[in-house]
Amino acid sequence: MKRDFNKYLDHLEEDELRAELQKLYTRFPVLREYYTMELTDPKKVIDKYKAGMRKAFFPTRGRGKRGRSVSSKLIKRFAAISIYPKDLVELYFYRAELMTEYIGARRVDSEAFHASTVKTFAQACEMAEREVLLDYFAGGARQLAELFEGQRRDRRHSLWPIFQNYWRE
């Protein structure tokens, strides 16, 4: 398939190639978001996704019961357009932070919710290590681990073992 695509591109003239790109840009929203990240300030797009995640957990009306699933879908969508791995790691840490805030604000004592928060934090740490960004996220990860310790209602779960696994002190 890739070979056929490359052949197709090779036989196009410059004007035809421009028209093809324009057609794809107008047809696919994910492509528009990708080029928004590429050509403008990526922070705007990241902030849009963060606002969507916050709204999923803390809507203006209701309790935000679907926050975990909506935030997971937002991260998957962002991963499709992400240019820099650091931005994706940042969203994972932000999701863990929102989940921790939600535990404290809504007094959540669900073991599944706590386990999901720990899993999200572990994924963020793993990605940070893989992308050699542990030093960049160390302070935020420490604050998040401390916040979780104060908010958690299920004492079987903790972020400290994960934090200490990645940032030995």
Legacy VTK file of the C-alpha trace (Angstrom):
# vtk DataFile Version 3.0
C-alpha trace
ASCII
DATASET POLYDATA
POINTS 169 float
0.000 0.000 0.000
2.765 2.425 0.899
4.579 1.652 -2.335
1.421 2.347 -4.344
0.941 5.603 -2.486
4.507 6.686 -3.222
4.028 5.866 -6.912
0.855 7.933 -6.929
2.677 10.900 -5.352
5.580 10.581 -7.805
3.361 10.970 -10.832
1.567 14.073 -9.503
2.600 17.537 -10.619
3.223 20.217 -8.000
-0.188 21.860 -8.523
-1.957 18.502 -8.339
-0.071 17.689 -5.148
-1.154 20.994 -3.608
-4.777 20.286 -4.585
-4.568 16.802 -3.060
-3.204 18.183 0.215
-5.920 20.846 0.285
-8.592 18.188 -0.263
-7.225 16.039 2.559
-6.936 19.046 4.854
-10.585 20.011 4.374
-11.855 16.444 4.616
-10.119 15.115 7.735
-10.349 17.016 11.054
-7.417 15.075 12.518
-5.237 16.405 9.714
-6.346 19.961 10.460
-5.413 19.497 14.107
-2.062 18.003 13.123
-1.238 21.013 10.966
-2.451 23.347 13.699
0.100 21.724 15.999
2.757 21.842 13.283
2.242 25.401 12.049
1.122 27.323 15.124
1.717 27.173 18.839
1.218 23.550 19.981
0.313 24.834 23.450
-3.079 25.996 22.126
-3.984 22.485 21.031
-2.640 20.945 24.238
-4.664 23.423 26.302
-7.772 22.511 24.293
-7.297 18.843 25.139
-6.598 19.653 28.788
-9.798 21.715 28.950
-11.732 18.793 27.471
-10.290 16.446 30.067
-11.088 18.839 32.916
-14.629 19.233 31.627
-15.015 15.434 31.530
-14.139 15.149 35.233
-15.625 18.423 36.454
-18.541 19.397 34.166
-20.525 22.543 34.891
-23.531 20.302 35.562
-23.532 16.808 36.992
-20.787 14.716 38.549
-18.496 13.853 35.645
-19.086 10.110 35.857
-17.476 9.381 32.495
-14.261 11.281 33.116
-11.944 8.294 32.847
-13.287 7.035 29.531
-13.580 10.482 27.950
-10.073 11.475 29.039
-8.683 8.196 27.724
-10.306 8.829 24.332
-8.933 12.371 24.285
-5.420 11.086 24.920
-5.763 8.545 22.091
-6.963 11.297 19.764
-4.099 13.551 20.815
-1.561 10.759 20.268
-2.648 10.643 16.621
-1.700 14.293 16.055
1.087 14.742 18.573
4.381 15.955 17.197
6.485 15.921 20.355
6.412 12.996 22.819
6.791 15.457 25.714
3.293 16.795 25.037
1.753 13.329 25.240
3.582 12.580 28.498
2.314 15.892 29.848
-1.277 14.884 29.052
-0.847 11.555 30.842
0.425 13.311 33.967
-2.431 15.813 33.683
-4.964 12.972 33.504
-3.485 11.410 36.663
-3.663 14.823 38.342
-7.328 15.274 37.405
-8.155 11.789 38.638
-6.455 12.575 41.938
-8.392 15.840 42.258
-11.595 13.964 41.472
-10.906 11.443 44.235
-10.607 14.276 46.751
-13.469 16.414 45.432
-16.030 13.623 45.050
-14.752 11.469 47.897
-14.330 8.486 45.590
-13.540 5.249 47.398
-13.722 2.943 44.384
-10.792 0.563 44.208
-11.046 0.513 40.398
-10.765 4.302 40.214
-7.740 4.332 42.509
-6.094 1.514 40.532
-6.765 3.382 37.290
-5.136 6.512 38.698
-2.050 4.521 39.717
-1.945 2.877 36.269
-2.157 6.259 34.516
0.672 7.612 36.661
2.754 4.519 35.894
2.127 4.930 32.154
3.190 8.574 32.332
6.378 7.665 34.197
7.164 4.872 31.759
6.716 7.189 28.783
8.824 9.873 30.452
11.617 7.363 30.974
11.373 6.050 27.408
11.577 9.596 26.013
14.392 10.578 28.436
12.221 13.203 30.138
12.400 12.036 33.753
14.341 15.109 34.888
11.800 17.416 33.247
8.796 15.822 34.996
10.422 14.994 38.363
9.019 17.964 40.314
5.485 17.586 38.990
5.506 13.832 39.594
6.599 14.358 43.191
3.830 16.902 43.796
1.301 14.560 42.237
2.424 11.649 44.412
2.106 13.851 47.511
-1.332 15.089 46.422
-2.513 11.525 45.845
-1.364 10.505 49.318
-3.524 13.249 50.813
-6.566 12.599 48.612
-6.716 8.816 48.373
-9.465 6.967 50.178
-8.316 3.420 49.391
-5.130 2.854 51.392
-4.101 -0.144 49.284
-3.023 2.134 46.424
-0.149 4.600 46.376
1.923 6.477 43.811
5.061 6.523 45.976
6.399 3.090 44.978
6.133 4.058 41.303
7.678 7.474 41.941
10.577 5.930 43.850
11.078 3.345 41.110
11.744 6.104 38.558
13.271 8.784 40.798
15.510 7.144 43.366
16.393 9.417 46.228
LINES 1 170
169 0 1 2 3 4 5 6 7 8 9 10 11 12 13 14 15 16 17 18 19 20 21 22 23 24 25 26 27 28 29 30 31 32 33 34 35 36 37 38 39 40 41 42 43 44 45 46 47 48 49 50 51 52 53 54 55 56 57 58 59 60 61 62 63 64 65 66 67 68 69 70 71 72 73 74 75 76 77 78 79 80 81 82 83 84 85 86 87 88 89 90 91 92 93 94 95 96 97 98 99 100 101 102 103 104 105 106 107 108 109 110 111 112 113 114 115 116 117 118 119 120 121 122 123 124 125 126 127 128 129 130 131 132 133 134 135 136 137 138 139 140 141 142 143 144 145 146 147 148 149 150 151 152 153 154 155 156 157 158 159 160 161 162 163 164 165 166 167 168
